[in-house]
Amino acid sequence: MTVTTLSTVDADGDAVRSALFDAVGRLDHAIRPVVAYHLGWCDEHGRTVTADSGKSVRSRLAMLAARAAGGDERRAVPGAVAVELVHNFSLVHDDLMDRDATRRHRPTVWAVWGDAVAVLAGDAMLSLAHEVLLESGSPQAVPAALLVGRATQDLIRGQAADVDFERRNDVRLAECVDMAAGKTAALLSASVAVGAVLAEAPPVTVSALQTYGSEIGLAFQLVDDLLGIWGDPEVTGKPVFSDLRSRKKSLPVTWSLESGRPAGRALAQWLAQSGDPAESELRAAADMVETAGGRRWARAESGRRVRAAQRALDSAAIDPRYRRELHRLADFIVERSA
Amino acid sequence: MTVTTLSTVDADGDAVRSALFDAVGRLDHAIRPVVAYHLGWCDEHGRTVTADSGKSVRSRLAMLAARAAGGDERRAVPGAVAVELVHNFSLVHDDLMDRDATRRHRPTVWAVWGDAVAVLAGDAMLSLAHEVLLESGSPQAVPAALLVGRATQDLIRGQAADVDFERRNDVRLAECVDMAAGKTAALLSASVAVGAVLAEAPPVTVSALQTYGSEIGLAFQLVDDLLGIWGDPEVTGKPVFSDLRSRKKSLPVTWSLESGRPAGRALAQWLAQSGDPAESELRAAADMVETAGGRRWARAESGRRVRAAQRALDSAAIDPRYRRELHRLADFIVERSA
């Protein structure tokens, strides 16, 4: 991660982190340490640590959007906190549903405390997201909270599709794109929109920023899917070939299946098998995706999405300094390695 | 259930049911049938049925509070829908956490569709509750949604305590009362408050109604705990002695444990055992609670709570017709058999 390209955004980081810390501090004593652990603030015994807290892309987007729209970015802080909370609510619940035992190099919440605590910690973060926005006193609290609510329904739709895909072998690329639109793009889009709305940006600017957000969201998912196959476990914190291990119908995989190429057919046969695959098998499956063209397509498509995002930005009447930052954030998304 | 005593409230029922139906209709196609099933509107294949939808106590309270406060009860409809959604979100998640396989005489959501769908259906209802309030256009939408948000955190606190109690043998009565305050009383109190706030009642009236709500909430839990031991399975839809079967530290049980009586000590010994108890054992355990005085105390305490609720009502400047209805609803709570 190239922190230097995100310097302006980092200046806002402290305000958001502090507000997020205050919000989490209000949770019940049984839930608070669990959420603090998930956010990388402490270990499972409550001891302060400096663990990976994630990339905070959503709160950065909310703050940048407020600045870009020419508003007072301090007004966007409750929005930045709310989208981080909704993102983390979905991570904690998704890890439980997907039985993912590791995130950010550490055991996931359900793996440490069990299913019930994971359900409750996620619920608490979702509710807290609304409380933070509604307590902000912002005249835009209602539209901002509605953006968050609708993005939450999109997240749920995307995750429901993801769960459904696991037991199906006939997932189409179009369905997979729709799933990514729900699971990833919706909240990224809502993040920029919430920042702009709280800064009282005009609707045309909010709309351009929303397009930017949903395009980088799809780029984000494409890169995530590439990292899920070819990412370096040391950097991603996930096992090698993790998405192939779970036979996930990711975007490069479904593209390969629809490619009509022999490697795509071989991949389909491999995906239809069950059982725990050996690492050599996973490597062979990754090679099939590569040979069928899925890796190249996903890279090219993420580039196209970033360019579409940048065109949306260029059409909006926003401060050039922050337009540049938003361009950089888009580039960061496709260039990241974790 | 004595429907005749709830006639005025039933007149509002259609407006709430219709608004709830519209709200659920907006959920994603994968989640909608699950929520409709849970609400008793269809079977697991989506075929319309007339199953038990629950007692709708919370939406009745919201509507009655709006009338009692002299407001236009139509303004309270989004609040009535929101509190029903939050209640049902918590039921779907609690059934999953507690591994309860039956509710309202039917298999629970996780038992039909699995854990992931139960998590998602609950999440969708919680988010929808906020959306319904925020889309209402009510000038009181923000305070109403904050009441719902805070009650949700209380529900989570109560359920976290409930989960914690399962692995502990040293639960005190005071902790158990606090758990019931979170798990049951908070949302009942928020239900009346939301109705009154949306009807723009003065703060002193809202406050009196909140006291009424939390007192009947504790009475409700006491009666629930009595039914969990001595309820008729034909009527409750739960297995006989269900709370003893799971060795639940309910209010009558914890009172008995603290009674200092021989039957209380025998009960403590029995609770410390593990394994699946035979029905004769469960009957013996129920007799220990009775002999120790837990059943009598819970009955008396629920009566005291109802009288405290009624005193709060009598102190408030509300329309006598609706005060009478609220009195009746309180009586219904202690007299119900399911």
Contacts between the chains, C-beta under 8 A, distances in Angstrom:
chain1	res1	chain2	res2	distance
A	27	B	153	7.1
A	28	B	153	6.7
A	28	B	156	6.5
A	28	B	157	4.0
A	28	B	160	6.2
A	30	B	157	7.0
A	30	B	160	4.1
A	30	B	161	7.1
A	30	B	164	6.7
A	31	B	156	6.4
A	31	B	157	7.5
A	31	B	160	6.0
A	89	B	123	7.9
A	93	B	119	5.4
A	93	B	120	7.9
A	93	B	123	6.5
A	96	B	115	7.5
A	96	B	119	6.6
A	97	B	115	6.8
A	97	B	116	3.9
A	97	B	119	5.8
A	97	B	120	7.6
A	115	B	96	7.5
A	115	B	97	6.8
A	115	B	115	7.3
A	116	B	97	3.9
A	116	B	159	7.9
A	116	B	163	4.6
A	117	B	160	7.4
A	117	B	163	7.3
A	119	B	93	5.3
A	119	B	96	6.6
A	119	B	97	5.8
A	119	B	119	6.3
A	119	B	122	7.8
A	120	B	93	7.9
A	120	B	97	7.6
A	120	B	156	5.2
A	120	B	159	6.2
A	120	B	160	5.4
A	120	B	163	7.6
A	122	B	119	7.8
A	122	B	123	7.4
A	123	B	89	7.8
A	123	B	93	6.5
A	123	B	122	7.5
A	123	B	123	7.6
A	123	B	126	6.6
A	123	B	152	7.3
A	123	B	156	5.6
A	124	B	153	6.5
A	124	B	156	5.0
A	126	B	123	6.6
A	126	B	126	6.0
A	126	B	127	6.7
A	127	B	126	6.7
A	127	B	149	5.3
A	127	B	152	4.2
A	127	B	153	6.0
A	127	B	156	7.4
A	128	B	149	7.7
A	128	B	153	7.4
A	130	B	130	5.0
A	130	B	145	6.5
A	130	B	149	5.3
A	131	B	146	6.5
A	131	B	149	4.2
A	131	B	150	7.1
A	131	B	153	7.6
A	134	B	142	5.2
A	134	B	145	5.4
A	134	B	146	5.1
A	134	B	149	6.8
A	135	B	146	6.7
A	141	B	142	6.0
A	142	B	134	5.2
A	142	B	141	6.0
A	142	B	142	6.6
A	145	B	130	6.5
A	145	B	134	5.4
A	145	B	145	7.3
A	146	B	131	6.5
A	146	B	134	5.1
A	146	B	135	6.7
A	149	B	127	5.3
A	149	B	128	7.8
A	149	B	130	5.3
A	149	B	131	4.2
A	149	B	134	6.7
A	150	B	131	7.2
A	152	B	123	7.4
A	152	B	127	4.2
A	153	B	27	7.1
A	153	B	28	6.7
A	153	B	124	6.5
A	153	B	127	6.0
A	153	B	128	7.4
A	153	B	131	7.6
A	156	B	28	6.5
A	156	B	31	6.4
A	156	B	120	5.3
A	156	B	123	5.6
A	156	B	124	5.0
A	156	B	127	7.3
A	157	B	28	4.0
A	157	B	30	7.0
A	157	B	31	7.6
A	159	B	116	7.9
A	159	B	120	6.2
A	160	B	28	6.3
A	160	B	30	4.1
A	160	B	31	6.1
A	160	B	117	7.4
A	160	B	120	5.4
A	161	B	30	7.1
A	163	B	116	4.6
A	163	B	117	7.3
A	163	B	120	7.6
A	164	B	30	6.7
